[in-house]
Amino acid sequence: MPLHPWTAPATRPRGIAVHDGELTLLGAGRGPDLLHRCRASDGTLRLLEEARLTLPDGTPLTRCADVVGRGRRLYLRGRSVRQWYVLET
């Protein structure tokens, strides 16, 4: 299967979640807490929504140690190895 490049509204995301033709990109472009929700079509990613991700208590997400995208979920490791947050798209 040939690979085709896509144009995207964000560059160098730290994490990507995929579900039903939509992609959620975390940490792309201007900040570690920036989320871009996009729809894939015609070789491009069309931006549907841009938001800031916060921790469950409402504090800003300044940085996270690791981000893992698996299917429709983004897993973010907090300050300790036992502290993980899950964002389901």
N, C-alpha and C positions, 0 to 999 in steps of 0.2 A: 504494500500500500504506500503510495507516495505521500510525503510530508508537504504541507502547505503552510507558509507563514501567515499569521493573522496580525492585523493591527489591533492594538488594545488601548484603552483609555488610561492605563496605568503601566508603569515600568518597574521591573525587578520586585515582584511581590515576594514576601517571606513565606506565604502560605496560600494554597489554592484549594477550594472545596468545589465540587461539581455535583449538580443534581438537576436532572430533567432539562438539559439544554441551557442551564444557567450556571455561571461561575461566580464565586465570591473570592475576591483577591484581598489579602490582608497585608498591610504594611507597604503598599506600593506608592512610590512617588514621594509625597510630602511628609509622611510621618508613620511611625510604627503602629499607630492605632487607627489608621485610615482603612475603611472597608469600601470596596467597590463591588456592587452586584451588577453583573452583566449578562446579556443574552447573546449566545453564539448564533450567528447567521451570516450567510454570504461571505465568508472569509474575514469577518470582522467581529469584534466584541462591542456590542452597543451598550452603553452605560444606562442602567435602569435606576440606580440609586447610589448615593455616596453618603457614608455615615462615619461617625467616630465610635470605636469600640471602647467600652468602659468595663471595669471590674464589677462583680456583682454588687458591691456596696456603693457603686456610683463614682468611685475615684477614677481618674484618667489612667489609661493604660500607657505608661511611659515607655516601658519596654518589657519584653518577655524573653526568657532564656532560649526556648526552643518553640518552634511552630511546626506542627505536623498536619498535613492535609490528608484525609482518608475518606474518599467518597464525599458525602454531603456534610462531613464534620471537620472542623478545625480544632485541633488540640493545642493548647498553649500551656507551657510549663511556667510556673511562677518562680518565686525566688528560691524555693527548695525543690529537691528532686521528688518530693512527695506531693507537691502542690500543682495540680493540673486543672485547667478550666476547659470546658467544651462548648464550642459554638456550633449549633446545628442549623444548617441553612435550609 
